């Protein structure tokens, strides 16, 4: 996994943790009257989200809210797609529309002739800045640590793990395996008892380690203000919970004196070493107010606090459940396996859509009274299984979903693909920025219909046409030949060959590219919506003095260009019949003759487009 992919993974984990931090902040408001140890414990949930790049799915996860539709993936929450650098139209989905619109409007589209997608450059540049930020923030943390070490160089052992030092204005804990408590000289006996009770509780609870982990997380996620805010409030809750421990252990009679000592150390905080667990640090005013209002909790309050932490942990530490995972409810042993009921008809219909195609189908039965509905899982036919898997392959190819391709292909097939489409198995991605069959926005063609078309399929082979787009706009046609087999009901592609029909030199190749002609197909520039854009772009280019597209004002040249025919491989002639323009194309290699109706659908002085194909 390269630097850019690591950065995107960190970015996704950061956004997930930001949502968890927001939840924790809200919950803290509702449990503000509870002992602060429960608020402190909540921050561990956000910390775990920042540390572990994986989780388990759960039906009651916070990330199952409709707010996160389209974000949950098999690998967790994905706000920034790992393959965004290869996308023709890169987009992020944070779940917040204004943010999505703002960010997506800034992301560059893939360039027609570029070998590298501009978004790849942008992501790589951002990842380099991220590493530079890590180095800077880590350097600052190391500087603080070394400065503190220098301050306690002359410390004198008081007893046990307690050291007195003349250079420090406030007590603190430092160390990991054998943490030490450092205190200023000449502390009174009563004052010292409060301080040691506070600092020893830090050590007992391993706060010294927790704070180091928190500091490292701010180093890694330095770009996210939510993490800095979480660290600040975690430190406050940590200190308040230790204050409460002192009061709980020594009694309410020490509140006044303890608050006085706390305030006296806080006044010296300006020259205190930053970083370690210092007695007088972190929102002293808030801490004193909390001490004054603190009461030892009753049992039911403690139970409520523990339950709150457990519940928030369960819903925030789990990932949203992919709908396909629910297919595990069904067994595959019998034709009709199981059934479940829904209270509403539309809910049953929704489940039907959700599960259709998970190695089988769901049929929804709605009784006439519509009070109940059931769904039954049944096996799919061999033809449906084949069609579904070929479509999944084609969708994965168009989306550059390397993980999916690897899961469906044999090792030999992957090796062959490395030569044809730049397949990279280290980070499962392949292809290039442009042209690529990304599809385009047009309501005329069904979803996927403008990206690929399955033109042939039998028991062990298939032929797929891909419509690869560049930003002119222009469409190239690729034809992919697959062979496959069933391995324990698993669809395995055993070989893949792709022919790029971008310079057609024979009639055979022409009809491989356009088996059903032009009109009504994705190559129909009037129906696919690209014709108007191309006409406008060509006219603008001509008006600005460039003549790269001037040939498109000639019917014969336009026919060859738009249909990807090599002008060296054919002879052409232009004829007008009954007021209509026809271009005749003869392939030199095999003598195939085509007669193509050309039209100007937009303006009289616009460019020509092929409309109707007549085989001569």
For each residue, the residues with C-beta under 8 A, 3 or more apart:
1: 5 6 9 426 427
2: 5 6 426 427
3: 6 7 124 127 128 131
4: 7 8 85 120 123 124 127
5: 1 2 8 9 82 427
6: 1 2 3 9 10 127
7: 3 4 10 11 123 126 127 130
8: 4 5 11 12 80 81 82 84 123
9: 1 5 6 12 13 53 82
10: 6 7 13 14 130 220 221
11: 7 8 14 15 79 80
12: 8 9 15 16 76 77 78 79 80
13: 9 10 16 17 49 50 53
14: 10 11 17 18 50 221 223 224 227
15: 11 12 18 19 77 79 80 94
16: 12 13 19 20 49 63 76 77 79
17: 13 14 20 21 46 49 50 221 224 226 227
18: 14 15 21 22 224 226 227
19: 15 16 22 23 62 63 95
20: 16 17 23 24 45 46 49 62 316
21: 17 18 24 25 46 226 227 229 230
22: 18 19 25 26 226
23: 19 20 26 27 62 312 316
24: 20 21 27 28 42 43 45 46 230 312 316
25: 21 22 28 29 233
26: 22 23 29 30
27: 23 24 30 31 42 308 312
28: 24 25 31 32 39 42 233 237
29: 25 26 32
30: 26 27
31: 27 28 34 38 39 305 308
32: 28 29 39
33:
34: 31 38 39 297 301 304 305 308
35: 38 241 244 294 297 301 302 305
36: 39 40 237 240 241 244 290
37: 40 41 241 244 305
38: 31 34 35 41 42 305 306 308 309
39: 28 31 32 34 36 42 43 237 240 241
40: 36 37 43 234 237 238 240 241
41: 37 38 44 309
42: 24 27 28 38 39 45 46 308 309 312
43: 24 39 40 46 47 230 233 234 237
44: 41 47 48 210
45: 20 24 42 48 49 309 312 313 316 317
46: 17 20 21 24 42 43 49 50 230 316
47: 43 44 50 51 213 214 217
48: 44 45 51 52 317
49: 13 16 17 20 45 46 52 55 316 317
50: 13 14 17 46 47 217 220 221 227
51: 47 48 213 217
52: 48 49 55
53: 9 13 76
54: 75 76
55: 49 52 76 317 318 319
56: 318 319
57: 61 72 318 319 320 321 322 325
58: 61 64 314 315 318 319 321
59: 64 321
60: 64 314 315 318
61: 57 58 64 315 316 318 319 320 321
62: 19 20 23 65 315 316 318
63: 16 19 68 71 72 77 318 319 320
64: 58 59 60 61 68 72 320 321
65: 62 68 320
66: 69
67: 95
68: 63 64 65 71 72 77 95 320
69: 66
70: 93
71: 63 68 77 78 79 93 95 320
72: 57 63 64 68 76 77 78 319 320 321 322
73: 76 77 78 322
74: 322
75: 54 78
76: 12 16 53 54 55 72 73 319
77: 12 15 16 63 68 71 72 73 319 320
78: 12 71 72 73 75 81 82
79: 11 12 15 16 71 92 93 94 95
80: 8 11 12 15 84 92
81: 8 78 84 87 90 91 92
82: 5 8 9 78 429
83: 86 87 399 400 401 402 429
84: 8 80 81 87 90 91 92 119 123
85: 4 90 117 119 120 123 124
86: 83 117 120 400 429 431 432 433 436
87: 81 83 84 90 91 110 117 119 400 438
88: 109 110 433 434 436 438 469
89: 109 110 438
90: 81 84 85 87 104 107 108 109 117 119
91: 81 84 87 100 104 107
92: 79 80 81 84 100 103 104 107
93: 70 71 79 100
94: 15 79 99 100 103
95: 19 67 68 71 79
96: 99 100
97: 100 101
98: 101 102
99: 94 96 102 103
100: 91 92 93 94 96 97 103 104
101: 97 98 104 105
102: 98 99 105 106
103: 92 94 99 100 106 107
104: 90 91 92 100 101 107
105: 101 102
106: 102 103
107: 90 91 92 103 104 119 122
108: 90 111 118 119 122
109: 88 89 90 118 471
110: 87 88 89 114 117 118 119 433 434 436 438 471
111: 108 114 117 118 433 434 471
112: 434 435 470 471 472 474
113: 434 470
114: 110 111 117 118 433 434
115: 432 433
116: 120 121 433
117: 85 86 87 90 110 111 114 120 121 433 434
118: 108 109 110 111 114 121 122
119: 84 85 87 90 107 108 110 122 123
120: 4 85 86 116 117 123 124 433
121: 116 117 118 124 125
122: 107 108 118 119 125 126
123: 4 7 8 84 85 119 120 126 127
124: 3 4 85 120 121 127 128
125: 121 122 128 129
126: 7 122 123 129 130
127: 3 4 6 7 123 124 130 131
128: 3 124 125 131 132
129: 125 126 132 133
130: 7 10 126 127 133 134 223
131: 3 127 128 134 135
132: 128 129 135 136
133: 129 130 136 137 222 223
134: 130 131 137 138 219 220 222
135: 131 132 138 139
136: 132 133 139 140 222
137: 133 134 140 141 218 219 222
138: 134 135 141 142 219
139: 135 136 142 143
140: 136 137 143 144
141: 137 138 144 145 215 219 275
142: 138 139 145 146
143: 139 140 146 147
144: 140 141 147 148 273 274 275
145: 141 142 148 149 275
146: 142 143 149 150
147: 143 144 150 151 273
148: 144 145 151 152 174 273 275 276
149: 145 146 152 153
150: 146 147 153
151: 147 148 165 167 168 273
152: 148 149 155 163 165 167 168 174 182
153: 149 150
154: 165 166 167
155: 152 163 164 165 182
156: 163 164 165
157: 162 163 164
158: 162 163 164 183
159: 162
160:
161: 178 179 180 181
162: 157 158 159 180 181 183 196
163: 152 155 156 157 158 180 181 182 183
164: 155 156 157 158 182 183 184 185
165: 151 152 154 155 156 168 182 183 184 185
166: 154 184 185
167: 151 152 154
168: 151 152 165 171 172 182 183 184 272 273
169: 184 265 268 269 271 272 280
170: 184 265 266 268 269 272 278 279 280 281
171: 168 181 182 183 184 195 198 199 265 278 279 280
172: 168 181 182 199 272 273 276 277 278 279
173: 179 180 181 182 199 202 203 207 208 276 277
174: 148 152 179 180 182 208 276 277
175: 178 179 180 208
176: 179 208 209 212
177:
178: 161 175
179: 161 173 174 175 176 203 208
180: 161 162 163 173 174 175
181: 161 162 163 171 172 173 196 199 200 203
182: 152 155 163 164 165 168 171 172 173 174
183: 158 162 163 164 165 168 171 187 192 195 196
184: 164 165 166 168 169 170 171 187
185: 164 165 166
186:
187: 183 184 191 192 195
188: 191 192
189: 192 193
190: 193 194 257
191: 187 188 194 195 261
192: 183 187 188 189 195 196
193: 189 190 196 197 250
194: 190 191 197 198 246 250 254 257 258 261
195: 171 183 187 191 192 198 199 261 279
196: 162 181 183 192 193 199 200
197: 193 194 200 201 245 246 249 250
198: 171 194 195 201 202 242 243 245 246 279
199: 171 172 173 181 195 196 202 203 277 279
200: 181 196 197 203 204
201: 197 198 204 205 242 245 246
202: 173 198 199 205 207 208 238 242 277
203: 173 179 181 199 200 206 207 208
204: 200 201
205: 201 202 210
206: 203 209 210
207: 173 202 203 210 211 238 242 277
208: 173 174 175 176 179 202 203 211 212 276 277
209: 176 206 212 213
210: 44 205 206 207 213 214 238
211: 207 208 214 215 235 238 276 277
212: 176 208 209 215 216
213: 47 51 209 210 216 217
214: 47 210 211 217 218 231 234 235
215: 141 211 212 218 219 231 275
216: 212 213 219 220
217: 47 50 51 213 214 220 221 227 231
218: 137 214 215 221 222 227 228 231
219: 134 137 138 141 215 216 222
220: 10 50 134 216 217
221: 10 14 17 50 217 218 224 227
222: 133 134 136 137 218 219 227
223: 14 130 133
224: 14 17 18 221 227 228
225: 228 229
226: 17 18 21 22 229 230
227: 14 17 18 21 50 217 218 221 222 224 230 231
228: 218 224 225 231 232
229: 21 225 226 232 233
230: 21 24 43 46 226 227 233 234
231: 214 215 217 218 227 228 234 235
232: 228 229 235 236 282
233: 25 28 43 229 230 236 237
234: 40 43 214 230 231 237 238
235: 211 214 231 232 238 239 281 282
236: 232 233 239 240 282 283 286 287
237: 28 36 39 40 43 233 234 240 241
238: 40 202 207 210 211 234 235 241 242 277 282
239: 235 236 242 243 281 282 283 287
240: 36 39 40 236 237 243 244 286 287 290
241: 35 36 37 39 40 237 238 244 245
242: 198 201 202 207 238 239 245 246
243: 198 239 240 246 247 258 262 287 290 291 294
244: 35 36 37 240 241 247 248 290 291 294
245: 197 198 201 241 242 248 249
246: 194 197 198 201 242 243 249 250 254 258
247: 243 244 250 251 252 254 255 258 291 294
248: 244 245 294 296
249: 197 245 246
250: 193 194 197 246 247 253 254 258
251: 247 254
252: 247 255
253: 250
254: 194 246 247 250 251 257 258
255: 247 252 258 259 291 292 294
256: 259 260
257: 190 194 254 260 261
258: 194 243 246 247 250 254 255 261 262 291
259: 255 256 262 263 288 291 292
260: 256 257 263 264
261: 191 194 195 257 258 264 265
262: 243 258 259 265 266 279 280 284 287 288 291
263: 259 260 266 267 284 288
264: 260 261 267 268 280
265: 169 170 171 261 262 268 269 279 280
266: 170 262 263 269 280 281 284
267: 263 264
268: 169 170 264 265 271 272 280
269: 169 170 265 266 272 278 280 281 284
270:
271: 169 268
272: 168 169 170 172 268 269 278 280 281
273: 144 147 148 151 168 172 276 278
274: 144
275: 141 144 145 148 215
276: 148 172 173 174 208 211 273
277: 172 173 174 199 202 207 208 211 238 281
278: 170 171 172 269 272 273 281
279: 170 171 172 195 198 199 262 265
280: 169 170 171 262 264 265 266 268 269 272 284
281: 170 235 239 266 269 272 277 278 284
282: 232 235 236 238 239 287
283: 236 239 286 287
284: 262 263 266 269 280 281 287 288
285: 288 289
286: 236 240 283 289 290
287: 236 239 240 243 262 282 283 284 290 291
288: 259 262 263 284 285 291 292
289: 285 286 292 293
290: 36 240 243 244 286 287 293 294
291: 243 244 247 255 258 259 262 287 288 294
292: 255 259 288 289
293: 289 290
294: 35 243 244 247 248 255 290 291
295:
296: 248
297: 34 35 301 302 305
298: 301 302
299: 302 303
300: 303 304
301: 34 35 297 298 304 305
302: 35 297 298 299 305 306
303: 299 300 306 307
304: 34 300 301 307 308
305: 31 34 35 37 38 297 301 302 308 309
306: 38 302 303 309 310
307: 303 304 310 311
308: 27 31 34 38 42 304 305 311 312
309: 38 41 42 45 305 306 312 313
310: 306 307 313 314
311: 307 308 314 315
312: 23 24 27 42 45 308 309 315 316
313: 45 309 310 316 317
314: 58 60 310 311 317 318
315: 58 60 61 62 311 312 318
316: 20 23 24 45 46 49 61 62 312 313
317: 45 48 49 55 313 314
318: 55 56 57 58 60 61 62 63 314 315
319: 55 56 57 58 61 63 72 76 77
320: 57 61 63 64 65 68 71 72 77
321: 57 58 59 61 64 72 325 326
322: 57 72 73 74 325
323: 326 354 355
324: 327 355 358
325: 57 321 322 328
326: 321 323 329 354 355
327: 324 330 355 358 359 377
328: 325
329: 326 338 340
330: 327 337 338 360 377
331: 334 337 338
332: 337 359 360 379
333: 337
334: 331 337
335: 378 379
336: 376 377 378
337: 330 331 332 333 334 376 377 378
338: 329 330 331 376 377
339: 374 375 376
340: 329 374 375
341: 372 373 374
342: 345 347 348 351 372 373 374 375
343: 347 371 372
344: 347 348 373
345: 342 348 349 366 370 373
346: 349 350
347: 342 343 344 350 351 373
348: 342 344 345 351 352 364 366 373 374 375
349: 345 346 352 353 364 366
350: 346 347 353 354
351: 342 347 348 354 355 362 364 375
352: 348 349 355 356 362 363 364 375
353: 349 350 356
354: 323 326 350 351
355: 323 324 326 327 351 352 358 361 362 375 377
356: 352 353 361 362
357: 361 380 388
358: 324 327 355
359: 327 332 380 385 489
360: 330 332 377 378 379 380
361: 355 356 357 377 378 380 384
362: 351 352 355 356 375 376 377 378
363: 352 375 376 378
364: 348 349 351 352 373 374 375
365: 373 374 375 376
366: 345 348 349 370 373
367: 370 371 372 373
368:
369: 372
370: 345 366 367 373
371: 343 367
372: 341 342 343 367 369
373: 341 342 344 345 347 348 364 365 366 367 370
374: 339 340 341 342 348 364 365
375: 339 340 342 348 351 352 355 362 363 364 365
376: 336 337 338 339 362 363 365
377: 327 330 336 337 338 355 360 361 362
378: 335 336 337 360 361 362 363
379: 332 335 360
380: 357 359 360 361 384 385 388
381: 384 385
382: 385 386 459
383: 386 387
384: 361 380 381 387 388
385: 359 380 381 382 388 389 489 491
386: 382 383 389 390 457 459 462 491
387: 383 384 390 391 454 457
388: 357 380 384 385 391 392
389: 385 386 392 393 408 484 491
390: 386 387 393 394 454 457 462 464 482 484
391: 387 388 394 395 448 454
392: 388 389 395 396 404 408 491
393: 389 390 396 397 405 408 464 482 491 493
394: 390 391 397 398 448 451 452 454 464 466
395: 391 392 398 399 401 448 452
396: 392 393 399 401 404 405 408
397: 393 394 400 401 405 437 452 464 466 480
398: 394 395 436 437 438 439 448 451 452 466
399: 83 395 396
400: 83 86 87 397 429 430 431 436
401: 83 395 396 397 404 405 428
402: 83 405 406 423 424 425 427 428 429 430
403: 406 407 428
404: 392 396 401 407 408
405: 393 396 397 401 402 408 409 414 417 423 428 430
406: 402 403 409 414 425 428
407: 403 404
408: 389 392 393 396 404 405 491 492 493
409: 405 406 413 414 417 492 493 496
410: 413 414 492 493 494
411: 414 415
412: 415 416 494 495
413: 409 410 416 417 493 494 495 496
414: 405 406 409 410 411 417 418 423 425
415: 411 412 418
416: 412 413 419 420 495 496 497
417: 405 409 413 414 420 421 423 430 496
418: 414 415 421 422 423 424 425
419: 416
420: 416 417 496 497 498
421: 417 418 430 431 498
422: 418 430 431 432
423: 402 405 414 417 418 430
424: 402 418 427 428 429 430
425: 402 406 414 418 428
426: 1 2
427: 1 2 5 402 424
428: 401 402 403 405 406 424 425
429: 82 83 86 400 402 424
430: 400 402 405 417 421 422 423 424
431: 86 400 421 422 436
432: 86 115 422 436
433: 86 88 110 111 114 115 116 117 120 436
434: 88 110 111 112 113 114 117 469 470 471
435: 112 468 469 470 474 476
436: 86 88 110 398 400 431 432 433 468 469
437: 397 398 451 452 466 467 468 469 478
438: 87 88 89 110 398 451 469
439: 398 448 450 451 467 469
440: 450 469 473 528 529 530
441: 529
442: 445 450 527 528 529
443:
444: 527 528 529
445: 442 449 450 522 527 528
446: 449
447:
448: 391 394 395 398 439 451 452
449: 445 446 453 522
450: 439 440 442 445 467 522 528
451: 394 398 437 438 439 448 466 467
452: 394 395 397 398 437 448 464 465 466 467
453: 449 464 465 467 522
454: 387 390 391 394 457 462 463 464
455: 463 464 465 479 515
456: 461 462 463
457: 386 387 390 454 461 462 463
458: 461 462
459: 382 386
460: 483 484 485
461: 456 457 458 481 482 483 484
462: 386 390 454 456 457 458 481 482 484
463: 454 455 456 457 479 480 481 482
464: 390 393 394 397 452 453 454 455 479 480 482
465: 452 453 455 477 478 479 480 513 515
466: 394 397 398 437 451 452 477 478 479 480
467: 437 439 450 451 452 453 475 476 477 522 523
468: 435 436 437 475 476 477 478
469: 88 434 435 436 437 438 439 440 473 474 475 476
470: 112 113 434 435 473 474 476
471: 109 110 111 112 434
472: 112 534 537
473: 440 469 470 530 533 534 537
474: 112 435 469 470 530 534 562
475: 467 468 469 522 523 528 530
476: 435 467 468 469 470 500 501 502 564
477: 465 466 467 468 501 502 513 514 523 564
478: 437 465 466 468 498 499 500 501
479: 455 463 464 465 466 498 499 501 512 513
480: 397 463 464 465 466 496 497 498 499
481: 461 462 463 495 496 497 498 499
482: 390 393 461 462 463 464 493 495 496
483: 460 461 493 494 495
484: 389 390 460 461 462 491 492 493 494
485: 460 492 494
486: 489 490 491 492
487: 490 492
488:
489: 359 385 486
490: 486 487
491: 385 386 389 392 393 408 484 486
492: 408 409 410 484 485 486 487
493: 393 408 409 410 413 482 483 484 496
494: 410 412 413 483 484 485
495: 412 413 416 481 482 483
496: 409 413 416 417 420 480 481 482 493
497: 416 420 480 481
498: 420 421 478 479 480 481
499: 478 479 480 481 509 512
500: 476 478
501: 476 477 478 479 504 509 512 513 564
502: 476 477 564
503: 564 565 566
504: 501 509 510 513 563 564 565 566 569
505: 509 565 566 568 569 570 587 589
506: 509 510 569 587 589 590 592
507: 510 511 587 589 590 591 592 594
508: 511 512 590 592
509: 499 501 504 505 506 512 513
510: 504 506 507 513 514 563 565 587 592 594
511: 507 508 514 515
512: 479 499 501 508 509 515
513: 465 477 479 501 504 509 510 563 564
514: 477 510 511 517 518 521 523 563 613
515: 455 465 511 512
516: 520 521
517: 514 520 521 612 613
518: 514 521 523 524 563 596 610 611 612 613
519: 524 611 612 613
520: 516 517 524 527
521: 514 516 517 518 524
522: 445 449 450 453 467 475 528
523: 467 475 477 514 518 528 562 563
524: 518 519 520 521 527 528 611
525: 528 530 531 534 562 609
526: 531 599 601 609 611
527: 442 444 445 520 524
528: 440 442 444 445 450 475 522 523 524 525 531
529: 440 441 442 444 532 533
530: 440 473 474 475 525 533 534
531: 525 526 528 534 535 601 602 609
532: 529 535 536 602
533: 473 529 530 536 537
534: 472 473 474 525 530 531 537 538 552 607
535: 531 532 538 539 602 603 606 607
536: 532 533 539 540
537: 472 473 533 534 540 541 549
538: 534 535 541 542 549 552 553 607
539: 535 536 542 543 603 605 606 607
540: 536 537 543 544
541: 537 538 544 546 547 548 549
542: 538 539 546 547 549 550
543: 539 540
544: 540 541
545:
546: 541 542 549
547: 541 542 550
548: 541
549: 537 538 541 542 546 552 607
550: 542 547 553
551: 554 557 558 561
552: 534 538 549 557 558 561 562 607 608
553: 538 550 558 607 608
554: 551 557 558 608
555: 558 559 574 581 583 598 608
556: 559 560 572 573 574 583
557: 551 552 554 560 561 567
558: 551 552 553 554 555 561 562 598 607 608 609 610
559: 555 556 562 563 565 572 583 585 596 598 608 610
560: 556 557 563 565 566 567 570 572 585
561: 551 552 557 558 564
562: 474 523 525 552 558 559 609 610
563: 504 510 513 514 518 523 559 560 596 610
564: 476 477 501 502 503 504 513 561
565: 503 504 505 510 559 560 569 570 585
566: 503 504 505 560 569 570
567: 557 560 570 572
568: 505
569: 504 505 506 565 566 587 588 589
570: 505 560 565 566 567 585 586 587 588
571: 585 586 588
572: 556 559 560 567 583 584 585 586
573: 556 583 584
574: 555 556 581 582 583 584
575: 581 582 583 584
576: 579 580 581 582
577: 580 582
578:
579: 576
580: 576 577 597
581: 555 574 575 576 597 598 599 608
582: 574 575 576 577 595 596 597 598
583: 555 556 559 572 573 574 575 595 596 598 610
584: 572 573 574 575 593 594 595 596 616
585: 559 560 565 570 571 572 593 594 595 596
586: 570 571 572 591 592 593 594 616
587: 505 506 507 510 569 570 590 591 592 593
588: 569 570 571 591
589: 505 506 507 569
590: 506 507 508 587
591: 507 586 587 588
592: 506 507 508 510 586 587 615 616
593: 584 585 586 587 615 616
594: 507 510 584 585 586 613 614 615 616
595: 582 583 584 585 613 614 615 616
596: 518 559 563 582 583 584 585 610 611 612 613 614
597: 580 581 582 610 611 612 613 614
598: 555 558 559 581 582 583 608 609 610 611
599: 526 581 608 609 611
600: 603 604 606 607 608 609
601: 526 531 606 609 611
602: 531 532 535 606
603: 535 539 600 606
604: 600
605: 539
606: 535 539 600 601 602 603
607: 534 535 538 539 549 552 553 558 600
608: 552 553 554 555 558 559 581 598 599 600
609: 525 526 531 558 562 598 599 600 601
610: 518 558 559 562 563 583 596 597 598 613
611: 518 519 524 526 596 597 598 599 601
612: 517 518 519 596 597
613: 514 517 518 519 594 595 596 597 610
614: 594 595 596 597
615: 592 593 594 595
616: 584 586 592 593 594 595
